[in-house]
Amino acid sequence: MNLPKFILGDNTDLPNAIFVIHTDFPRFIINLENDEVEWLEDFDQHDEKELLNETEALIEEASQFYDREVSRYDN
């Protein structure tokens, strides 16, 4: 199955939370309400350094995806 790079998610138990799931490596879920990130990968120290460099760009990309999706609902 081909998954999209990002998927939107929500949960009625957390009504203010908006989740974006990143399905490519490194897989993660970000809660856009508070920018909390849950990584779905295990990393060693070497990976962690590289990941820190990429995290900001990935979070920005996830936020842009959300903005794009919401604008499509408005149309």
PQR file of N, CA, C, O and H, with PARSE charges and radii, in Angstrom:
ATOM      1  N   MET A   1       0.842  -1.161   0.000 -0.4000 1.5000
ATOM      2  CA  MET A   1       0.000   0.000   0.000 -0.0000 2.0000
ATOM      3  C   MET A   1       0.898   1.239   0.000  0.5500 1.7000
ATOM      4  O   MET A   1       1.871   1.311   0.751 -0.5500 1.4000
ATOM      5  N   ASN A   2       0.565   2.199  -0.840 -0.4000 1.5000
ATOM      6  CA  ASN A   2       1.265   3.487  -0.842 -0.0000 2.0000
ATOM      7  C   ASN A   2       0.562   4.433   0.105  0.5500 1.7000
ATOM      8  O   ASN A   2      -0.606   4.767  -0.091 -0.5500 1.4000
ATOM      9  H   ASN A   2      -0.225   2.141  -1.450  0.4000 1.0000
ATOM     10  N   LEU A   3       1.272   4.865   1.128 -0.4000 1.5000
ATOM     11  CA  LEU A   3       0.719   5.835   2.071 -0.0000 2.0000
ATOM     12  C   LEU A   3       1.170   7.224   1.694  0.5500 1.7000
ATOM     13  O   LEU A   3       2.280   7.401   1.193 -0.5500 1.4000
ATOM     14  H   LEU A   3       2.221   4.594   1.288  0.4000 1.0000
ATOM     15  N   PRO A   4       0.310   8.234   1.930 -0.5600 1.5000
ATOM     16  CA  PRO A   4       0.774   9.599   1.738  0.2800 2.0000
ATOM     17  C   PRO A   4       1.825   9.935   2.787  0.5500 1.7000
ATOM     18  O   PRO A   4       1.885   9.299   3.839 -0.5500 1.4000
ATOM     19  N   LYS A   5       2.645  10.928   2.500 -0.4000 1.5000
ATOM     20  CA  LYS A   5       3.716  11.308   3.422 -0.0000 2.0000
ATOM     21  C   LYS A   5       3.158  11.804   4.752  0.5500 1.7000
ATOM     22  O   LYS A   5       3.741  11.539   5.803 -0.5500 1.4000
ATOM     23  H   LYS A   5       2.596  11.445   1.646  0.4000 1.0000
ATOM     24  N   PHE A   6       2.022  12.530   4.720 -0.4000 1.5000
ATOM     25  CA  PHE A   6       1.382  13.042   5.923 -0.0000 2.0000
ATOM     26  C   PHE A   6      -0.079  12.619   5.955  0.5500 1.7000
ATOM     27  O   PHE A   6      -0.729  12.504   4.916 -0.5500 1.4000
ATOM     28  H   PHE A   6       1.548  12.745   3.866  0.4000 1.0000
ATOM     29  N   ILE A   7      -0.584  12.390   7.157 -0.4000 1.5000
ATOM     30  CA  ILE A   7      -1.991  12.057   7.386 -0.0000 2.0000
ATOM     31  C   ILE A   7      -2.476  12.896   8.561  0.5500 1.7000
ATOM     32  O   ILE A   7      -1.777  13.023   9.566 -0.5500 1.4000
ATOM     33  H   ILE A   7      -0.057  12.483   8.002  0.4000 1.0000
ATOM     34  N   LEU A   8      -3.675  13.471   8.437 -0.4000 1.5000
ATOM     35  CA  LEU A   8      -4.286  14.211   9.548 -0.0000 2.0000
ATOM     36  C   LEU A   8      -4.991  13.235  10.468  0.5500 1.7000
ATOM     37  O   LEU A   8      -5.536  12.227  10.017 -0.5500 1.4000
ATOM     38  H   LEU A   8      -4.243  13.368   7.621  0.4000 1.0000
ATOM     39  N   GLY A   9      -4.979  13.535  11.765 -0.4000 1.5000
ATOM     40  CA  GLY A   9      -5.683  12.708  12.727 -0.0000 2.0000
ATOM     41  C   GLY A   9      -6.264  13.545  13.844  0.5500 1.7000
ATOM     42  O   GLY A   9      -5.734  14.602  14.188 -0.5500 1.4000
ATOM     43  H   GLY A   9      -4.536  14.354  12.132  0.4000 1.0000
ATOM     44  N   ASP A  10      -7.363  13.063  14.410 -0.4000 1.5000
ATOM     45  CA  ASP A  10      -7.930  13.711  15.586 -0.0000 2.0000
ATOM     46  C   ASP A  10      -8.492  12.640  16.504  0.5500 1.7000
ATOM     47  O   ASP A  10      -8.547  11.460  16.156 -0.5500 1.4000
ATOM     48  H   ASP A  10      -7.794  12.205  14.131  0.4000 1.0000
ATOM     49  N   ASN A  11      -8.908  13.080  17.688 -0.4000 1.5000
ATOM     50  CA  ASN A  11      -9.431  12.151  18.676 -0.0000 2.0000
ATOM     51  C   ASN A  11     -10.355  12.937  19.587  0.5500 1.7000
ATOM     52  O   ASN A  11      -9.973  13.988  20.103 -0.5500 1.4000
ATOM     53  H   ASN A  11      -8.864  14.039  17.971  0.4000 1.0000
ATOM     54  N   THR A  12     -11.572  12.437  19.790 -0.4000 1.5000
ATOM     55  CA  THR A  12     -12.544  13.166  20.611 -0.0000 2.0000
ATOM     56  C   THR A  12     -12.139  13.228  22.081  0.5500 1.7000
ATOM     57  O   THR A  12     -12.665  14.058  22.823 -0.5500 1.4000
ATOM     58  H   THR A  12     -11.883  11.584  19.371  0.4000 1.0000
ATOM     59  N   ASP A  13     -11.228  12.379  22.514 -0.4000 1.5000
ATOM     60  CA  ASP A  13     -10.733  12.472  23.894 -0.0000 2.0000
ATOM     61  C   ASP A  13      -9.847  13.693  24.095  0.5500 1.7000
ATOM     62  O   ASP A  13      -9.674  14.163  25.220 -0.5500 1.4000
ATOM     63  H   ASP A  13     -10.801  11.705  21.912  0.4000 1.0000
ATOM     64  N   LEU A  14      -9.290  14.203  23.012 -0.4000 1.5000
ATOM     65  CA  LEU A  14      -8.438  15.406  23.039 -0.0000 2.0000
ATOM     66  C   LEU A  14      -8.994  16.379  22.000  0.5500 1.7000
ATOM     67  O   LEU A  14      -8.417  16.528  20.923 -0.5500 1.4000
ATOM     68  H   LEU A  14      -9.431  13.822  22.098  0.4000 1.0000
ATOM     69  N   PRO A  15     -10.107  17.039  22.312 -0.5600 1.5000
ATOM     70  CA  PRO A  15     -10.825  17.820  21.295  0.2800 2.0000
ATOM     71  C   PRO A  15     -10.052  18.997  20.711  0.5500 1.7000
ATOM     72  O   PRO A  15     -10.381  19.438  19.610 -0.5500 1.4000
ATOM     73  N   ASN A  16      -9.054  19.519  21.388 -0.4000 1.5000
ATOM     74  CA  ASN A  16      -8.282  20.647  20.866 -0.0000 2.0000
ATOM     75  C   ASN A  16      -7.040  20.216  20.100  0.5500 1.7000
ATOM     76  O   ASN A  16      -6.391  21.033  19.446 -0.5500 1.4000
ATOM     77  H   ASN A  16      -8.787  19.161  22.283  0.4000 1.0000
ATOM     78  N   ALA A  17      -6.712  18.933  20.182 -0.4000 1.5000
ATOM     79  CA  ALA A  17      -5.503  18.437  19.543 -0.0000 2.0000
ATOM     80  C   ALA A  17      -5.738  18.183  18.056  0.5500 1.7000
ATOM     81  O   ALA A  17      -6.794  17.698  17.649 -0.5500 1.4000
ATOM     82  H   ALA A  17      -7.240  18.270  20.713  0.4000 1.0000
ATOM     83  N   ILE A  18      -4.743  18.517  17.270 -0.4000 1.5000
ATOM     84  CA  ILE A  18      -4.738  18.213  15.843 -0.0000 2.0000
ATOM     85  C   ILE A  18      -3.432  17.480  15.579  0.5500 1.7000
ATOM     86  O   ILE A  18      -2.349  18.024  15.793 -0.5500 1.4000
ATOM     87  H   ILE A  18      -3.885  18.910  17.601  0.4000 1.0000
ATOM     88  N   PHE A  19      -3.542  16.249  15.116 -0.4000 1.5000
ATOM     89  CA  PHE A  19      -2.365  15.427  14.904 -0.0000 2.0000
ATOM     90  C   PHE A  19      -2.027  15.349  13.419  0.5500 1.7000
ATOM     91  O   PHE A  19      -2.910  15.225  12.570 -0.5500 1.4000
ATOM     92  H   PHE A  19      -4.422  15.807  14.942  0.4000 1.0000
ATOM     93  N   VAL A  20      -0.728  15.424  13.123 -0.4000 1.5000
ATOM     94  CA  VAL A  20      -0.232  15.138  11.791 -0.0000 2.0000
ATOM     95  C   VAL A  20       0.716  13.964  11.941  0.5500 1.7000
ATOM     96  O   VAL A  20       1.657  14.008  12.733 -0.5500 1.4000
ATOM     97  H   VAL A  20      -0.011  15.524  13.812  0.4000 1.0000
ATOM     98  N   ILE A  21       0.458  12.906  11.167 -0.4000 1.5000
ATOM     99  CA  ILE A  21       1.279  11.701  11.210 -0.0000 2.0000
ATOM    100  C   ILE A  21       2.199  11.712  10.002  0.5500 1.7000
ATOM    101  O   ILE A  21       1.736  11.818   8.867 -0.5500 1.4000
ATOM    102  H   ILE A  21      -0.306  12.871  10.524  0.4000 1.0000
ATOM    103  N   HIS A  22       3.493  11.605  10.240 -0.4000 1.5000
ATOM    104  CA  HIS A  22       4.494  11.543   9.175 -0.0000 2.0000
ATOM    105  C   HIS A  22       4.815  10.068   8.964  0.5500 1.7000
ATOM    106  O   HIS A  22       5.288   9.397   9.881 -0.5500 1.4000
ATOM    107  H   HIS A  22       3.870  11.519  11.162  0.4000 1.0000
ATOM    108  N   THR A  23       4.558   9.559   7.749 -0.4000 1.5000
ATOM    109  CA  THR A  23       4.664   8.124   7.503 -0.0000 2.0000
ATOM    110  C   THR A  23       6.000   7.691   6.920  0.5500 1.7000
ATOM    111  O   THR A  23       6.280   6.494   6.851 -0.5500 1.4000
ATOM    112  H   THR A  23       4.174  10.105   7.004  0.4000 1.0000
ATOM    113  N   ASP A  24       6.837   8.645   6.498 -0.4000 1.5000
ATOM    114  CA  ASP A  24       8.171   8.315   5.992 -0.0000 2.0000
ATOM    115  C   ASP A  24       9.157   8.290   7.153  0.5500 1.7000
ATOM    116  O   ASP A  24       8.859   8.776   8.244 -0.5500 1.4000
ATOM    117  H   ASP A  24       6.610   9.618   6.554  0.4000 1.0000
ATOM    118  N   PHE A  25      10.337   7.718   6.909 -0.4000 1.5000
ATOM    119  CA  PHE A  25      11.372   7.739   7.939 -0.0000 2.0000
ATOM    120  C   PHE A  25      11.881   9.155   8.099  0.5500 1.7000
ATOM    121  O   PHE A  25      12.146   9.813   7.092 -0.5500 1.4000
ATOM    122  H   PHE A  25      10.580   7.323   6.022  0.4000 1.0000
ATOM    123  N   PRO A  26      12.025   9.640   9.271 -0.5600 1.5000
ATOM    124  CA  PRO A  26      11.663   9.047  10.552  0.2800 2.0000
ATOM    125  C   PRO A  26      10.173   9.289  10.847  0.5500 1.7000
ATOM    126  O   PRO A  26       9.693  10.421  10.793 -0.5500 1.4000
ATOM    127  N   ARG A  27       9.473   8.227  11.153 -0.4000 1.5000
ATOM    128  CA  ARG A  27       8.039   8.318  11.405 -0.0000 2.0000
ATOM    129  C   ARG A  27       7.786   9.004  12.743  0.5500 1.7000
ATOM    130  O   ARG A  27       8.473   8.740  13.730 -0.5500 1.4000
ATOM    131  H   ARG A  27       9.863   7.307  11.197  0.4000 1.0000
ATOM    132  N   PHE A  28       6.782   9.893  12.759 -0.4000 1.5000
ATOM    133  CA  PHE A  28       6.427  10.570  13.996 -0.0000 2.0000
ATOM    134  C   PHE A  28       4.996  11.067  13.927  0.5500 1.7000
ATOM    135  O   PHE A  28       4.390  11.112  12.857 -0.5500 1.4000
ATOM    136  H   PHE A  28       6.225  10.107  11.957  0.4000 1.0000
ATOM    137  N   ILE A  29       4.468  11.437  15.075 -0.4000 1.5000
ATOM    138  CA  ILE A  29       3.177  12.098  15.188 -0.0000 2.0000
ATOM    139  C   ILE A  29       3.433  13.406  15.919  0.5500 1.7000
ATOM    140  O   ILE A  29       4.081  13.425  16.965 -0.5500 1.4000
ATOM    141  H   ILE A  29       4.961  11.400  15.945  0.4000 1.0000
ATOM    142  N   ILE A  30       2.920  14.500  15.364 -0.4000 1.5000
ATOM    143  CA  ILE A  30       3.046  15.794  16.025 -0.0000 2.0000
ATOM    144  C   ILE A  30       1.651  16.290  16.381  0.5500 1.7000
ATOM    145  O   ILE A  30       0.720  16.217  15.580 -0.5500 1.4000
ATOM    146  H   ILE A  30       2.394  14.485  14.514  0.4000 1.0000
ATOM    147  N   ASN A  31       1.538  16.787  17.583 -0.4000 1.5000
ATOM    148  CA  ASN A  31       0.311  17.432  18.029 -0.0000 2.0000
ATOM    149  C   ASN A  31       0.503  18.924  17.777  0.5500 1.7000
ATOM    150  O   ASN A  31       1.293  19.574  18.462 -0.5500 1.4000
ATOM    151  H   ASN A  31       2.295  16.846  18.233  0.4000 1.0000
ATOM    152  N   LEU A  32      -0.215  19.469  16.799 -0.4000 1.5000
ATOM    153  CA  LEU A  32      -0.020  20.872  16.438 -0.0000 2.0000
ATOM    154  C   LEU A  32      -0.551  21.836  17.488  0.5500 1.7000
ATOM    155  O   LEU A  32      -0.244  23.028  17.445 -0.5500 1.4000
ATOM    156  H   LEU A  32      -0.857  18.941  16.243  0.4000 1.0000
ATOM    157  N   GLU A  33      -1.341  21.337  18.425 -0.4000 1.5000
ATOM    158  CA  GLU A  33      -1.828  22.189  19.512 -0.0000 2.0000
ATOM    159  C   GLU A  33      -0.663  22.683  20.375  0.5500 1.7000
ATOM    160  O   GLU A  33      -0.636  23.840  20.796 -0.5500 1.4000
ATOM    161  H   GLU A  33      -1.590  20.369  18.459  0.4000 1.0000
ATOM    162  N   ASN A  34       0.307  21.781  20.633 -0.4000 1.5000
ATOM    163  CA  ASN A  34       1.409  22.138  21.529 -0.0000 2.0000
ATOM    164  C   ASN A  34       2.790  21.784  20.957  0.5500 1.7000
ATOM    165  O   ASN A  34       3.798  21.902  21.654 -0.5500 1.4000
ATOM    166  H   ASN A  34       0.285  20.842  20.291  0.4000 1.0000
ATOM    167  N   ASP A  35       2.836  21.354  19.698 -0.4000 1.5000
ATOM    168  CA  ASP A  35       4.078  20.972  18.999 -0.0000 2.0000
ATOM    169  C   ASP A  35       4.807  19.797  19.655  0.5500 1.7000
ATOM    170  O   ASP A  35       6.007  19.619  19.446 -0.5500 1.4000
ATOM    171  H   ASP A  35       2.018  21.258  19.131  0.4000 1.0000
ATOM    172  N   GLU A  36       4.097  19.006  20.435 -0.4000 1.5000
ATOM    173  CA  GLU A  36       4.699  17.812  21.029 -0.0000 2.0000
ATOM    174  C   GLU A  36       4.867  16.747  19.954  0.5500 1.7000
ATOM    175  O   GLU A  36       3.946  16.491  19.178 -0.5500 1.4000
ATOM    176  H   GLU A  36       3.122  19.150  20.605  0.4000 1.0000
ATOM    177  N   VAL A  37       6.035  16.129  19.906 -0.4000 1.5000
ATOM    178  CA  VAL A  37       6.356  15.132  18.895 -0.0000 2.0000
ATOM    179  C   VAL A  37       6.548  13.776  19.574  0.5500 1.7000
ATOM    180  O   VAL A  37       7.255  13.659  20.575 -0.5500 1.4000
ATOM    181  H   VAL A  37       6.783  16.337  20.536  0.4000 1.0000
ATOM    182  N   GLU A  38       5.911  12.768  19.014 -0.4000 1.5000
ATOM    183  CA  GLU A  38       6.100  11.383  19.453 -0.0000 2.0000
ATOM    184  C   GLU A  38       6.752  10.635  18.294  0.5500 1.7000
ATOM    185  O   GLU A  38       6.153  10.469  17.231 -0.5500 1.4000
ATOM    186  H   GLU A  38       5.337  12.862  18.201  0.4000 1.0000
ATOM    187  N   TRP A  39       7.987  10.185  18.515 -0.4000 1.5000
ATOM    188  CA  TRP A  39       8.716   9.459  17.475 -0.0000 2.0000
ATOM    189  C   TRP A  39       8.273   8.008  17.472  0.5500 1.7000
ATOM    190  O   TRP A  39       8.091   7.411  18.533 -0.5500 1.4000
ATOM    191  H   TRP A  39       8.473  10.319  19.379  0.4000 1.0000
ATOM    192  N   LEU A  40       8.101   7.443  16.304 -0.4000 1.5000
ATOM    193  CA  LEU A  40       7.703   6.045  16.152 -0.0000 2.0000
ATOM    194  C   LEU A  40       8.875   5.182  15.717  0.5500 1.7000
ATOM    195  O   LEU A  40       8.693   4.085  15.190 -0.5500 1.4000
ATOM    196  H   LEU A  40       8.249   7.928  15.442  0.4000 1.0000
ATOM    197  N   GLU A  41      10.054   5.681  15.938 -0.4000 1.5000
ATOM    198  CA  GLU A  41      11.303   4.995  15.589 -0.0000 2.0000
ATOM    199  C   GLU A  41      12.188   4.923  16.824  0.5500 1.7000
ATOM    200  O   GLU A  41      12.056   5.731  17.744 -0.5500 1.4000
ATOM    201  H   GLU A  41      10.202   6.573  16.366  0.4000 1.0000
ATOM    202  N   ASP A  42      13.082   3.957  16.837 -0.4000 1.5000
ATOM    203  CA  ASP A  42      14.124   3.894  17.853 -0.0000 2.0000
ATOM    204  C   ASP A  42      15.407   4.430  17.222  0.5500 1.7000
ATOM    205  O   ASP A  42      15.753   4.063  16.099 -0.5500 1.4000
ATOM    206  H   ASP A  42      13.189   3.301  16.090  0.4000 1.0000
ATOM    207  N   PHE A  43      16.100   5.287  17.938 -0.4000 1.5000
ATOM    208  CA  PHE A  43      17.295   5.921  17.406 -0.0000 2.0000
ATOM    209  C   PHE A  43      18.495   5.633  18.286  0.5500 1.7000
ATOM    210  O   PHE A  43      18.380   5.521  19.506 -0.5500 1.4000
ATOM    211  H   PHE A  43      15.818   5.585  18.851  0.4000 1.0000
ATOM    212  N   ASP A  44      19.661   5.515  17.639 -0.4000 1.5000
ATOM    213  CA  ASP A  44      20.895   5.457  18.414 -0.0000 2.0000
ATOM    214  C   ASP A  44      21.470   6.872  18.466  0.5500 1.7000
ATOM    215  O   ASP A  44      20.899   7.790  17.876 -0.5500 1.4000
ATOM    216  H   ASP A  44      19.755   5.606  16.648  0.4000 1.0000
ATOM    217  N   GLN A  45      22.572   7.057  19.151 -0.4000 1.5000
ATOM    218  CA  GLN A  45      23.140   8.398  19.341 -0.0000 2.0000
ATOM    219  C   GLN A  45      23.507   9.057  18.018  0.5500 1.7000
ATOM    220  O   GLN A  45      23.316  10.261  17.853 -0.5500 1.4000
ATOM    221  H   GLN A  45      23.036   6.312  19.630  0.4000 1.0000
ATOM    222  N   HIS A  46      24.029   8.283  17.076 -0.4000 1.5000
ATOM    223  CA  HIS A  46      24.404   8.831  15.773 -0.0000 2.0000
ATOM    224  C   HIS A  46      23.173   9.349  15.044  0.5500 1.7000
ATOM    225  O   HIS A  46      23.192  10.450  14.495 -0.5500 1.4000
ATOM    226  H   HIS A  46      24.184   7.304  17.210  0.4000 1.0000
ATOM    227  N   ASP A  47      22.108   8.565  15.037 -0.4000 1.5000
ATOM    228  CA  ASP A  47      20.859   8.975  14.389 -0.0000 2.0000
ATOM    229  C   ASP A  47      20.270  10.207  15.063  0.5500 1.7000
ATOM    230  O   ASP A  47      19.712  11.084  14.404 -0.5500 1.4000
ATOM    231  H   ASP A  47      22.092   7.670  15.483  0.4000 1.0000
ATOM    232  N   GLU A  48      20.401  10.260  16.375 -0.4000 1.5000
ATOM    233  CA  GLU A  48      19.798  11.350  17.142 -0.0000 2.0000
ATOM    234  C   GLU A  48      20.372  12.707  16.732  0.5500 1.7000
ATOM    235  O   GLU A  48      19.629  13.683  16.624 -0.5500 1.4000
ATOM    236  H   GLU A  48      20.854   9.547  16.910  0.4000 1.0000
ATOM    237  N   LYS A  49      21.675  12.780  16.506 -0.4000 1.5000
ATOM    238  CA  LYS A  49      22.296  14.037  16.095 -0.0000 2.0000
ATOM    239  C   LYS A  49      21.744  14.491  14.747  0.5500 1.7000
ATOM    240  O   LYS A  49      21.387  15.656  14.576 -0.5500 1.4000
ATOM    241  H   LYS A  49      22.279  11.988  16.595  0.4000 1.0000
ATOM    242  N   GLU A  50      21.676  13.571  13.798 -0.4000 1.5000
ATOM    243  CA  GLU A  50      21.151  13.894  12.472 -0.0000 2.0000
ATOM    244  C   GLU A  50      19.677  14.273  12.556  0.5500 1.7000
ATOM    245  O   GLU A  50      19.219  15.184  11.867 -0.5500 1.4000
ATOM    246  H   GLU A  50      21.966  12.624  13.937  0.4000 1.0000
ATOM    247  N   LEU A  51      18.951  13.574  13.395 -0.4000 1.5000
ATOM    248  CA  LEU A  51      17.526  13.828  13.556 -0.0000 2.0000
ATOM    249  C   LEU A  51      17.264  15.229  14.099  0.5500 1.7000
ATOM    250  O   LEU A  51      16.335  15.902  13.652 -0.5500 1.4000
ATOM    251  H   LEU A  51      19.323  12.834  13.955  0.4000 1.0000
ATOM    252  N   LEU A  52      18.062  15.668  15.046 -0.4000 1.5000
ATOM    253  CA  LEU A  52      17.895  17.003  15.602 -0.0000 2.0000
ATOM    254  C   LEU A  52      18.040  18.073  14.529  0.5500 1.7000
ATOM    255  O   LEU A  52      17.354  19.094  14.568 -0.5500 1.4000
ATOM    256  H   LEU A  52      18.816  15.122  15.410  0.4000 1.0000
ATOM    257  N   ASN A  53      18.921  17.842  13.581 -0.4000 1.5000
ATOM    258  CA  ASN A  53      19.112  18.798  12.492 -0.0000 2.0000
ATOM    259  C   ASN A  53      17.900  18.838  11.565  0.5500 1.7000
ATOM    260  O   ASN A  53      17.583  19.892  11.014 -0.5500 1.4000
ATOM    261  H   ASN A  53      19.479  17.013  13.549  0.4000 1.0000
ATOM    262  N   GLU A  54      17.225  17.714  11.387 -0.4000 1.5000
ATOM    263  CA  GLU A  54      16.097  17.623  10.472 -0.0000 2.0000
ATOM    264  C   GLU A  54      14.752  17.939  11.125  0.5500 1.7000
ATOM    265  O   GLU A  54      13.785  18.228  10.421 -0.5500 1.4000
ATOM    266  H   GLU A  54      17.483  16.858  11.835  0.4000 1.0000
ATOM    267  N   THR A  55      14.674  17.890  12.434 -0.4000 1.5000
ATOM    268  CA  THR A  55      13.401  18.015  13.134 -0.0000 2.0000
ATOM    269  C   THR A  55      12.669  19.304  12.807  0.5500 1.7000
ATOM    270  O   THR A  55      11.471  19.274  12.526 -0.5500 1.4000
ATOM    271  H   THR A  55      15.460  17.654  13.006  0.4000 1.0000
ATOM    272  N   GLU A  56      13.351  20.415  12.837 -0.4000 1.5000
ATOM    273  CA  GLU A  56      12.703  21.696  12.591 -0.0000 2.0000
ATOM    274  C   GLU A  56      12.071  21.729  11.199  0.5500 1.7000
ATOM    275  O   GLU A  56      10.940  22.189  11.043 -0.5500 1.4000
ATOM    276  H   GLU A  56      14.324  20.439  13.065  0.4000 1.0000
ATOM    277  N   ALA A  57      12.787  21.251  10.202 -0.4000 1.5000
ATOM    278  CA  ALA A  57      12.258  21.243   8.831 -0.0000 2.0000
ATOM    279  C   ALA A  57      11.059  20.310   8.709  0.5500 1.7000
ATOM    280  O   ALA A  57      10.090  20.635   8.023 -0.5500 1.4000
ATOM    281  H   ALA A  57      13.706  20.878  10.329  0.4000 1.0000
ATOM    282  N   LEU A  58      11.115  19.155   9.366 -0.4000 1.5000
ATOM    283  CA  LEU A  58       9.995  18.208   9.305 -0.0000 2.0000
ATOM    284  C   LEU A  58       8.751  18.778   9.969  0.5500 1.7000
ATOM    285  O   LEU A  58       7.642  18.601   9.463 -0.5500 1.4000
ATOM    286  H   LEU A  58      11.902  18.891   9.922  0.4000 1.0000
ATOM    287  N   ILE A  59       8.921  19.455  11.088 -0.4000 1.5000
ATOM    288  CA  ILE A  59       7.783  20.054  11.792 -0.0000 2.0000
ATOM    289  C   ILE A  59       7.189  21.175  10.955  0.5500 1.7000
ATOM    290  O   ILE A  59       5.968  21.311  10.885 -0.5500 1.4000
ATOM    291  H   ILE A  59       9.821  19.598  11.499  0.4000 1.0000
ATOM    292  N   GLU A  60       8.023  21.971  10.327 -0.4000 1.5000
ATOM    293  CA  GLU A  60       7.536  23.033   9.440 -0.0000 2.0000
ATOM    294  C   GLU A  60       6.761  22.431   8.264  0.5500 1.7000
ATOM    295  O   GLU A  60       5.706  22.941   7.887 -0.5500 1.4000
ATOM    296  H   GLU A  60       9.015  21.861  10.384  0.4000 1.0000
ATOM    297  N   GLU A  61       7.275  21.367   7.697 -0.4000 1.5000
ATOM    298  CA  GLU A  61       6.602  20.701   6.586 -0.0000 2.0000
ATOM    299  C   GLU A  61       5.244  20.136   7.020  0.5500 1.7000
ATOM    300  O   GLU A  61       4.273  20.207   6.266 -0.5500 1.4000
ATOM    301  H   GLU A  61       8.132  20.952   8.003  0.4000 1.0000
ATOM    302  N   ALA A  62       5.178  19.582   8.220 -0.4000 1.5000
ATOM    303  CA  ALA A  62       3.914  19.060   8.755 -0.0000 2.0000
ATOM    304  C   ALA A  62       2.909  20.187   8.956  0.5500 1.7000
ATOM    305  O   ALA A  62       1.725  20.016   8.666 -0.5500 1.4000
ATOM    306  H   ALA A  62       5.966  19.524   8.832  0.4000 1.0000
ATOM    307  N   SER A  63       3.359  21.326   9.443 -0.4000 1.5000
ATOM    308  CA  SER A  63       2.480  22.482   9.632 -0.0000 2.0000
ATOM    309  C   SER A  63       1.971  23.014   8.300  0.5500 1.7000
ATOM    310  O   SER A  63       0.802  23.384   8.190 -0.5500 1.4000
ATOM    311  H   SER A  63       4.321  21.465   9.678  0.4000 1.0000
ATOM    312  N   GLN A  64       2.823  23.056   7.298 -0.4000 1.5000
ATOM    313  CA  GLN A  64       2.407  23.497   5.966 -0.0000 2.0000
ATOM    314  C   GLN A  64       1.380  22.536   5.372  0.5500 1.7000
ATOM    315  O   GLN A  64       0.422  22.969   4.732 -0.5500 1.4000
ATOM    316  H   GLN A  64       3.773  22.755   7.387  0.4000 1.0000
ATOM    317  N   PHE A  65       1.575  21.243   5.582 -0.4000 1.5000
ATOM    318  CA  PHE A  65       0.605  20.249   5.120 -0.0000 2.0000
ATOM    319  C   PHE A  65      -0.752  20.512   5.763  0.5500 1.7000
ATOM    320  O   PHE A  65      -1.774  20.510   5.077 -0.5500 1.4000
ATOM    321  H   PHE A  65       2.353  20.892   6.102  0.4000 1.0000
ATOM    322  N   TYR A  66      -0.767  20.738   7.066 -0.4000 1.5000
ATOM    323  CA  TYR A  66      -2.022  21.009   7.765 -0.0000 2.0000
ATOM    324  C   TYR A  66      -2.697  22.262   7.202  0.5500 1.7000
ATOM    325  O   TYR A  66      -3.895  22.240   6.921 -0.5500 1.4000
ATOM    326  H   TYR A  66       0.063  20.740   7.623  0.4000 1.0000
ATOM    327  N   ASP A  67      -1.950  23.342   7.036 -0.4000 1.5000
ATOM    328  CA  ASP A  67      -2.505  24.582   6.494 -0.0000 2.0000
ATOM    329  C   ASP A  67      -3.101  24.353   5.102  0.5500 1.7000
ATOM    330  O   ASP A  67      -4.178  24.863   4.792 -0.5500 1.4000
ATOM    331  H   ASP A  67      -0.977  23.360   7.264  0.4000 1.0000
ATOM    332  N   ARG A  68      -2.406  23.595   4.277 -0.4000 1.5000
ATOM    333  CA  ARG A  68      -2.891  23.292   2.925 -0.0000 2.0000
ATOM    334  C   ARG A  68      -4.198  22.505   2.979  0.5500 1.7000
ATOM    335  O   ARG A  68      -5.144  22.811   2.252 -0.5500 1.4000
ATOM    336  H   ARG A  68      -1.531  23.181   4.528  0.4000 1.0000
ATOM    337  N   GLU A  69      -4.246  21.495   3.838 -0.4000 1.5000
ATOM    338  CA  GLU A  69      -5.449  20.671   3.945 -0.0000 2.0000
ATOM    339  C   GLU A  69      -6.641  21.487   4.443  0.5500 1.7000
ATOM    340  O   GLU A  69      -7.745  21.350   3.917 -0.5500 1.4000
ATOM    341  H   GLU A  69      -3.478  21.247   4.428  0.4000 1.0000
ATOM    342  N   VAL A  70      -6.430  22.330   5.444 -0.4000 1.5000
ATOM    343  CA  VAL A  70      -7.518  23.150   5.987 -0.0000 2.0000
ATOM    344  C   VAL A  70      -8.019  24.124   4.920  0.5500 1.7000
ATOM    345  O   VAL A  70      -9.224  24.347   4.808 -0.5500 1.4000
ATOM    346  H   VAL A  70      -5.533  22.441   5.872  0.4000 1.0000
ATOM    347  N   SER A  71      -7.120  24.699   4.147 -0.4000 1.5000
ATOM    348  CA  SER A  71      -7.541  25.646   3.098 -0.0000 2.0000
ATOM    349  C   SER A  71      -8.390  24.937   2.050  0.5500 1.7000
ATOM    350  O   SER A  71      -9.283  25.551   1.466 -0.5500 1.4000
ATOM    351  H   SER A  71      -6.141  24.518   4.239  0.4000 1.0000
ATOM    352  N   ARG A  72      -8.132  23.673   1.806 -0.4000 1.5000
ATOM    353  CA  ARG A  72      -8.936  22.908   0.835 -0.0000 2.0000
ATOM    354  C   ARG A  72     -10.349  22.661   1.371  0.5500 1.7000
ATOM    355  O   ARG A  72     -11.305  22.613   0.597 -0.5500 1.4000
ATOM    356  H   ARG A  72      -7.407  23.174   2.281  0.4000 1.0000
ATOM    357  N   TYR A  73     -10.483  22.506   2.677 -0.4000 1.5000
ATOM    358  CA  TYR A  73     -11.823  22.342   3.264 -0.0000 2.0000
ATOM    359  C   TYR A  73     -12.608  23.639   3.152  0.5500 1.7000
ATOM    360  O   TYR A  73     -13.825  23.608   2.967 -0.5500 1.4000
ATOM    361  H   TYR A  73      -9.707  22.544   3.306  0.4000 1.0000
ATOM    362  N   ASP A  74     -11.935  24.773   3.261 -0.4000 1.5000
ATOM    363  CA  ASP A  74     -12.592  26.074   3.177 -0.0000 2.0000
ATOM    364  C   ASP A  74     -13.171  26.342   1.799  0.5500 1.7000
ATOM    365  O   ASP A  74     -14.137  27.091   1.654 -0.5500 1.4000
ATOM    366  H   ASP A  74     -10.947  24.797   3.412  0.4000 1.0000
ATOM    367  N   ASN A  75     -12.569  25.720   0.780 -0.4000 1.5000
ATOM    368  CA  ASN A  75     -13.057  25.920  -0.602 -0.0000 2.0000
ATOM    369  C   ASN A  75     -14.233  25.071  -0.789  0.5500 1.7000
ATOM    370  O   ASN A  75     -14.823  25.063  -1.869 -0.5500 1.4000
ATOM    371  H   ASN A  75     -11.784  25.112   0.897  0.4000 1.0000
TER
END
